Amino acid sequence: NAGVTQTPKFQVLKTGQSMTLQCAQDMNHNSMYWYRQDPGMGLRLIYYSASEGTTDKGEVPNGYNVSRLNKREFSLRLESAAPSQTSVYFCASSADWQAYNEQFFGPGTRLTVL
Amino acid sequence: TQLLEQSPQFLSIQEGENLTVYCNSSSVFSSLQWYRQEPGEGPVLLVTVVTGGEVKKLKRLTFQFGDARKDSSLHITAAQTGDTGLYLCAGAKGNNRLAFGKGNQVVVIP
């Protein structure tokens, strides 16, 4: 039981390049989330998926797209990376969005955009 | 505007001392969670408090939810080096999203 896994762990991009961050959970959770964490800013929600087949914008969605591929997988895509997107990205999942929404986090992807 | 304010932002104490950190808001939450994050890792859930005035204990950690469900505190008794980390509080407002504070960075010196 791996919980929430994320790939890659580290990535360096040049401005304008694109990439997809992958996330998978094996806990049969309905809801999945993408956050970014920056020094002094805390965790900010980018996008979330309350259930398979649905996605919604969070607090800072600009420059990102997401795909809920199936119940297990939720990917985050940067179409044209910018230095402002240098951050640590965390994927999380929770069992039922109507409950306490206790979230389980992956280990993070550390992204640098040059 | 930050929905949840955590204080102090940084706290350094000697091993064996006690400490309390706070999470405050002007909003009411249906529940509040505390997470601990260690360097290079994702946050890990410690506890969820739901009822106003609720107190939960997790070994040497005591969590309290304010009577009005707007604030919370975390007290650590006889801190150990393994308690070092970033403590994050997060409030749920029933819309399947959590609002996170910026965290209390705790450093326990041996």
Interface residues (C-beta under 8 A of the other chain):
Chain A: V4 S31 G40 M41 G42 L43 R44 L45 Y48 A50 G58 F90 A92 S94 W97 Q98 Y100 N101 E102 Q103 F104 F105 G106 P107 G108
Chain B: Q2 S30 S31 Q33 Y35 G40 E41 G42 P43 V44 L45 T48 V50 L88 A90 A92 G94 N96 R97 L98 F100 G101 K102 G103
